[in-house]
Amino acid sequence: MTTIVCFIIITFFMAGTLGFLCYRSSIWNFVDVIYYPLAAVGVLLLFASNSTQRELFELDQLLDKHKTQIQEIDSKIPDLETMRNGELIEASFHLVAAISDFNTGCSKTSRFDPRCIVAGRVDNSISAFINATKVKYSSPELRLLGACSAADRLLEDMLAKGELSSLIGDELIAQYRTVLGKNYQPLDYLSVISEAEAFKQRAIGRYARMRAFDQASLGGGARLHNAVLANNYESKKLILNMHKSEIDFGKTLLQRLYPCFVFPKKNYETFAQWTNTRLNVQRDITQIARDRIRLQESSEVDPFLLWVNLNLWPMILVVALALKFAKGTAVMRFATAAFNRRHSTRRLQDQD
């Protein structure tokens, strides 16, 4: 600091003296030609040295704008009544996964157990559903939406792939859609249990009617049919128990999909749109914050430019300003001399 102050004092003193003594010189006509380009270069250097600060300022403004948007979006969150107990939801879906675990246990025992046969058939669809329930979402509501959408696909896939008999599968899907349409409240768990039991009773009744119809359709051949089945009693028993296992499986599935039956899907298009909008703005905020950190870490100025800007350029500006000061001194000295000459001439004329 002392150096630059001394340099300013000496330079301006010398420039003032030069302008005072050499006020008649024509060199002062070219001072502006030197001064203004140097001033323009100084502005460019200042602009270049502050480019990082300007970018940071623009990012800060953009960040504030997005934070304001987040506040506005949060103030307009849709009001939804749904299950928010994550542990209860997790427990319900985990019991669905128990079917897949049961199939794994069957590999160590007899594969001819009817329950193992049914569990093995539905294992792929159940596993796909469980994987869908484990996907990470930004909110419990979206996680529940994803899981219940997977539940819709689960039932359709099981029937389409023949993992369940059409006799039981059709009844299960019909009951599932019926319960969904009733829009139960989160505390209506007992109602869902009753719906699952109603499915079981209807499925049993439908199966019984089907067997009775088969027996009646045989007519006179019923005796022969029964004789054949008597010789294959184990096959008959296996088929009967498989249908019972499918019914038990369907009842369990309806009970464990309880969170989906108390889930207000009709309002979730609005909520999903709100969530996506918020996620997009939040993603932009995160990216802006990363850009700001990266800009701060990578803001490297050219060493030569920095040295010129910090050391040489102040001296050049002082010299340019001193030249302007010298010109001003010369102009004042020239004007004073001209005034004195006119005054002396007028006085001589008055004496004559």
Order of alpha helices (4+ residues) and beta strands (2+ residues): alpha-alpha-alpha-alpha-alpha-alpha-alpha-alpha-alpha-alpha-alpha-alpha-alpha-alpha
